[in-house]
Amino acid sequence: MGAGSAVVGFGLNLRPMTDADLPMVAEVEAAAYSHPWSMNVIRGCIKMRYDAWVAELEGVIRGHLFIQCVLDEAHLLNVCVHPTLQGQGFGRQLVAHAEARCEQLGASRIILEVRPSNKPARRLYRDAGFERIGVRPGYYPGHGSREDAWVLSKYL
């Protein structure tokens, strides 16, 4: 295990994302989301030096997360788990890791957006203690229309 990596529950290894990980990160994105981030967006996050992590299971990338921290507020930009592993607690592990990282980076609060139609993610964030604080109208692309985002927040 390399520097900066951590083994969490379920044998999941979390480590900082590298450029070599980007093709697999994009593959997991495409498998998990109807409107995945493009490779350009993913590369842009790395270029902007966002806090980016991959989650490996048995040496294979099965999830990832991106955090942007500005002063004392962190924005959880993306938490992604491969669909074959969703509902098994991997998302909880990623969110717990994100919270710990945000505290290490000096954040006292995390905000994030979630699709109202994404009930499993809403449940995950609710169970982790996030509360709804607002709505961003038309935030997400949809099929023929746009979908609002619920803005959630948690104080650390």
C-alpha positions in Angstrom: 0.0 0.0 0.0 1.4 3.4 -1.0 1.8 6.6 0.9 -1.5 8.3 1.5 -3.6 5.2 1.0 -5.9 3.6 3.5 -7.7 0.3 3.8 -11.3 0.8 4.9 -14.2 -1.6 5.4 -14.9 -4.3 2.9 -11.2 -4.5 1.9 -11.6 -1.3 0.0 -8.3 0.5 -0.6 -8.6 4.3 -1.0 -5.7 6.2 -2.5 -5.0 9.5 -4.2 -5.9 9.4 -7.9 -3.1 9.5 -10.5 -3.1 10.3 -14.2 -2.8 6.6 -14.9 -6.2 6.0 -13.2 -8.1 8.4 -15.4 -9.3 5.8 -18.1 -10.7 3.5 -15.4 -12.2 6.4 -13.5 -14.0 7.4 -16.8 -15.1 3.8 -17.2 -16.6 3.7 -13.8 -18.3 7.1 -14.4 -19.9 5.8 -17.6 -21.1 2.6 -15.9 -22.6 4.5 -12.9 -24.3 7.5 -14.4 -26.7 8.3 -17.2 -24.8 11.6 -17.7 -21.2 10.8 -16.7 -18.4 13.3 -16.4 -16.3 13.5 -19.5 -12.6 12.7 -19.6 -12.0 16.4 -20.0 -14.0 17.2 -16.8 -12.1 14.6 -14.9 -8.7 15.8 -16.2 -9.7 19.4 -15.4 -10.4 18.4 -11.8 -6.9 16.8 -11.6 -5.3 19.9 -13.2 -7.1 22.1 -10.7 -5.6 20.0 -8.0 -8.9 19.0 -6.4 -8.6 16.3 -3.8 -9.3 13.2 -5.9 -9.3 9.6 -4.7 -9.9 6.2 -6.1 -11.4 3.2 -4.3 -9.9 -0.1 -5.3 -11.2 -3.6 -4.6 -8.8 -6.4 -5.3 -6.6 -4.0 -7.2 -9.4 -2.8 -9.5 -10.8 0.8 -9.4 -14.5 0.5 -8.4 -15.2 4.0 -7.3 -13.9 7.5 -6.8 -14.5 10.9 -5.2 -13.6 14.5 -5.9 -13.5 17.2 -3.3 -12.9 20.9 -3.8 -11.9 22.8 -0.6 -12.0 26.6 -0.4 -11.1 28.1 3.0 -13.3 26.4 5.6 -15.9 24.9 3.2 -15.6 21.7 1.1 -17.7 20.9 -1.9 -18.1 17.2 -2.4 -18.2 17.2 -6.2 -18.6 13.5 -7.1 -19.0 10.3 -5.2 -19.1 7.4 -7.6 -19.4 3.6 -7.0 -19.6 1.1 -9.8 -23.2 -0.2 -10.1 -22.2 -3.8 -9.4 -21.2 -2.7 -5.9 -23.9 -0.1 -5.1 -26.0 -0.8 -2.0 -23.2 -2.8 -0.2 -21.8 0.0 1.9 -19.0 1.2 -0.4 -20.7 4.6 -0.8 -20.8 5.0 3.0 -17.0 4.2 3.1 -16.3 6.9 0.4 -18.5 9.5 2.2 -16.8 8.7 5.5 -13.4 9.1 3.9 -14.5 12.4 2.2 -15.5 13.7 5.6 -12.2 12.8 7.2 -10.3 14.4 4.3 -12.4 17.6 4.5 -11.5 17.9 8.2 -7.8 17.3 7.4 -8.1 20.1 4.8 -9.5 22.5 7.4 -13.1 22.5 6.3 -15.9 22.9 8.9 -18.7 22.2 6.5 -19.3 20.1 3.4 -21.9 20.9 0.7 -22.9 18.8 -2.2 -25.6 18.5 -4.9 -27.7 15.4 -5.5 -30.4 14.6 -8.0 -33.9 14.3 -6.3 -34.4 11.2 -8.5 -31.3 9.5 -7.0 -33.0 8.0 -4.0 -30.1 5.7 -3.0 -27.7 8.7 -2.9 -30.2 10.8 -1.0 -30.6 8.0 1.6 -26.8 7.7 1.8 -26.4 11.4 2.5 -29.3 11.6 4.9 -27.9 8.6 6.9 -24.5 10.4 7.0 -26.1 13.4 8.6 -26.5 15.8 5.6 -29.5 18.1 5.5 -31.2 19.8 2.6 -30.5 23.5 2.5 -31.6 24.5 -1.0 -32.4 23.7 -4.6 -30.4 24.6 -7.8 -33.1 24.7 -10.6 -32.1 22.9 -13.8 -28.7 21.9 -12.5 -28.4 18.4 -14.0 -28.8 17.4 -17.6 -31.6 15.0 -18.2 -33.2 13.2 -21.1 -34.9 15.9 -23.0 -35.0 18.3 -20.0 -33.0 19.3 -17.0 -33.3 18.2 -13.4 -33.0 20.3 -10.3 -30.3 19.6 -7.7 -30.9 19.4 -4.0 -28.2 21.2 -2.1 -27.2 19.3 1.0 -24.9 20.4 3.8 -23.2 18.9 6.9 -21.2 20.7 9.6 -18.1 18.7 10.7 
